[in-house]
Amino acid sequence: MCRMTTRSVANENAYGCSGQRRGSHGALVTSVDQLPILLSVPLMASTGAASASQLRKMLQAGELRGVKVGSDWRVSKDVFCEYFGLA
């Protein structure tokens, strides 16, 4: 199990709400297992893997596989963990 930081997310948490990253039971996300299946750019950036702007550039260039939903990007937890060696 990979340990992650528990910094708060400025714009959204795992559920798209303001505040800290929270799992399904309201606890702070401290491991990869607690992440949702699809991750937003702010949530990925909050892990410390890369900044939000770096992640967006990687997604636009196709370096990191993701799906654009409206104007927002989503990346599967498996792809994120594999790319950044968190699995």
C-alpha positions as protocol buffer text, in pm:
chain_id: "A"
residue {
  index: 1
  type: MET
  ca { x: 0 y: 0 z: 0 }
}
residue {
  index: 2
  type: CYS
  ca { x: 137 y: 341 z: -95 }
}
residue {
  index: 3
  type: ARG
  ca { x: 117 y: 618 z: 163 }
}
residue {
  index: 4
  type: MET
  ca { x: 21 y: 962 z: 40 }
}
residue {
  index: 5
  type: THR
  ca { x: 17 y: 1311 z: 188 }
}
residue {
  index: 6
  type: THR
  ca { x: -299 y: 1442 z: 350 }
}
residue {
  index: 7
  type: ARG
  ca { x: -280 y: 1799 z: 227 }
}
residue {
  index: 8
  type: SER
  ca { x: -617 y: 1963 z: 170 }
}
residue {
  index: 9
  type: VAL
  ca { x: -735 y: 2028 z: -184 }
}
residue {
  index: 10
  type: ALA
  ca { x: -807 y: 2393 z: -256 }
}
residue {
  index: 11
  type: ASN
  ca { x: -1076 y: 2346 z: -520 }
}
residue {
  index: 12
  type: GLU
  ca { x: -1226 y: 2002 z: -484 }
}
residue {
  index: 13
  type: ASN
  ca { x: -1197 y: 1669 z: -313 }
}
residue {
  index: 14
  type: ALA
  ca { x: -1259 y: 1319 z: -441 }
}
residue {
  index: 15
  type: TYR
  ca { x: -1626 y: 1404 z: -478 }
}
residue {
  index: 16
  type: GLY
  ca { x: -1593 y: 1746 z: -645 }
}
residue {
  index: 17
  type: CYS
  ca { x: -1665 y: 1947 z: -328 }
}
residue {
  index: 18
  type: SER
  ca { x: -1459 y: 2212 z: -154 }
}
residue {
  index: 19
  type: GLY
  ca { x: -1253 y: 2102 z: 142 }
}
residue {
  index: 20
  type: GLN
  ca { x: -1017 y: 1819 z: 222 }
}
residue {
  index: 21
  type: ARG
  ca { x: -980 y: 1491 z: 37 }
}
residue {
  index: 22
  type: ARG
  ca { x: -1216 y: 1249 z: 202 }
}
residue {
  index: 23
  type: GLY
  ca { x: -1289 y: 882 z: 148 }
}
residue {
  index: 24
  type: SER
  ca { x: -1633 y: 724 z: 144 }
}
residue {
  index: 25
  type: HIS
  ca { x: -1653 y: 737 z: 524 }
}
residue {
  index: 26
  type: GLY
  ca { x: -1537 y: 1098 z: 563 }
}
residue {
  index: 27
  type: ALA
  ca { x: -1178 y: 1010 z: 660 }
}
residue {
  index: 28
  type: LEU
  ca { x: -879 y: 1182 z: 502 }
}
residue {
  index: 29
  type: VAL
  ca { x: -735 y: 994 z: 204 }
}
residue {
  index: 30
  type: THR
  ca { x: -399 y: 852 z: 311 }
}
residue {
  index: 31
  type: SER
  ca { x: -350 y: 563 z: 68 }
}
residue {
  index: 32
  type: VAL
  ca { x: -406 y: 481 z: -297 }
}
residue {
  index: 33
  type: ASP
  ca { x: -675 y: 232 z: -197 }
}
residue {
  index: 34
  type: GLN
  ca { x: -893 y: 517 z: -73 }
}
residue {
  index: 35
  type: LEU
  ca { x: -885 y: 713 z: -400 }
}
residue {
  index: 36
  type: PRO
  ca { x: -1194 y: 714 z: -622 }
}
residue {
  index: 37
  type: ILE
  ca { x: -1191 y: 521 z: -950 }
}
residue {
  index: 38
  type: LEU
  ca { x: -1166 y: 842 z: -1156 }
}
residue {
  index: 39
  type: LEU
  ca { x: -939 y: 1124 z: -1044 }
}
residue {
  index: 40
  type: SER
  ca { x: -965 y: 1494 z: -1126 }
}
residue {
  index: 41
  type: VAL
  ca { x: -660 y: 1708 z: -1199 }
}
residue {
  index: 42
  type: PRO
  ca { x: -680 y: 1893 z: -862 }
}
residue {
  index: 43
  type: LEU
  ca { x: -703 y: 1564 z: -674 }
}
residue {
  index: 44
  type: MET
  ca { x: -405 y: 1417 z: -862 }
}
residue {
  index: 45
  type: ALA
  ca { x: -206 y: 1736 z: -799 }
}
residue {
  index: 46
  type: SER
  ca { x: -288 y: 1717 z: -427 }
}
residue {
  index: 47
  type: THR
  ca { x: -98 y: 1388 z: -404 }
}
residue {
  index: 48
  type: GLY
  ca { x: 225 y: 1572 z: -486 }
}
residue {
  index: 49
  type: ALA
  ca { x: 289 y: 1363 z: -799 }
}
residue {
  index: 50
  type: ALA
  ca { x: 290 y: 1672 z: -1024 }
}
residue {
  index: 51
  type: SER
  ca { x: 137 y: 2019 z: -1036 }
}
residue {
  index: 52
  type: ALA
  ca { x: -205 y: 2075 z: -1191 }
}
residue {
  index: 53
  type: SER
  ca { x: -53 y: 2259 z: -1489 }
}
residue {
  index: 54
  type: GLN
  ca { x: 201 y: 1981 z: -1548 }
}
residue {
  index: 55
  type: LEU
  ca { x: -76 y: 1720 z: -1534 }
}
residue {
  index: 56
  type: ARG
  ca { x: -291 y: 1912 z: -1784 }
}
residue {
  index: 57
  type: LYS
  ca { x: 4 y: 1942 z: -2024 }
}
residue {
  index: 58
  type: MET
  ca { x: 73 y: 1569 z: -1993 }
}
residue {
  index: 59
  type: LEU
  ca { x: -293 y: 1490 z: -2060 }
}
residue {
  index: 60
  type: GLN
  ca { x: -314 y: 1723 z: -2362 }
}
residue {
  index: 61
  type: ALA
  ca { x: 5 y: 1575 z: -2508 }
}
residue {
  index: 62
  type: GLY
  ca { x: -124 y: 1220 z: -2459 }
}
residue {
  index: 63
  type: GLU
  ca { x: 165 y: 1137 z: -2226 }
}
residue {
  index: 64
  type: LEU
  ca { x: -83 y: 1054 z: -1948 }
}
residue {
  index: 65
  type: ARG
  ca { x: -399 y: 872 z: -2058 }
}
residue {
  index: 66
  type: GLY
  ca { x: -720 y: 1041 z: -1954 }
}
residue {
  index: 67
  type: VAL
  ca { x: -1069 y: 1137 z: -2063 }
}
residue {
  index: 68
  type: LYS
  ca { x: -1198 y: 1489 z: -2106 }
}
residue {
  index: 69
  type: VAL
  ca { x: -1541 y: 1541 z: -1950 }
}
residue {
  index: 70
  type: GLY
  ca { x: -1660 y: 1882 z: -2062 }
}
residue {
  index: 71
  type: SER
  ca { x: -1364 y: 2106 z: -1987 }
}
residue {
  index: 72
  type: ASP
  ca { x: -1228 y: 1882 z: -1709 }
}
residue {
  index: 73
  type: TRP
  ca { x: -992 y: 1585 z: -1730 }
}
residue {
  index: 74
  type: ARG
  ca { x: -1039 y: 1253 z: -1550 }
}
residue {
  index: 75
  type: VAL
  ca { x: -778 y: 978 z: -1514 }
}
residue {
  index: 76
  type: SER
  ca { x: -843 y: 629 z: -1385 }
}
residue {
  index: 77
  type: LYS
  ca { x: -681 y: 544 z: -1053 }
}
residue {
  index: 78
  type: ASP
  ca { x: -501 y: 248 z: -1214 }
}
residue {
  index: 79
  type: VAL
  ca { x: -347 y: 463 z: -1490 }
}
residue {
  index: 80
  type: PHE
  ca { x: -244 y: 732 z: -1240 }
}
residue {
  index: 81
  type: CYS
  ca { x: -83 y: 480 z: -1002 }
}
residue {
  index: 82
  type: GLU
  ca { x: 97 y: 298 z: -1283 }
}
residue {
  index: 83
  type: TYR
  ca { x: 229 y: 616 z: -1444 }
}
residue {
  index: 84
  type: PHE
  ca { x: 362 y: 760 z: -1116 }
}
residue {
  index: 85
  type: GLY
  ca { x: 474 y: 427 z: -972 }
}
residue {
  index: 86
  type: LEU
  ca { x: 227 y: 428 z: -684 }
}
residue {
  index: 87
  type: ALA
  ca { x: 80 y: 83 z: -738 }
}
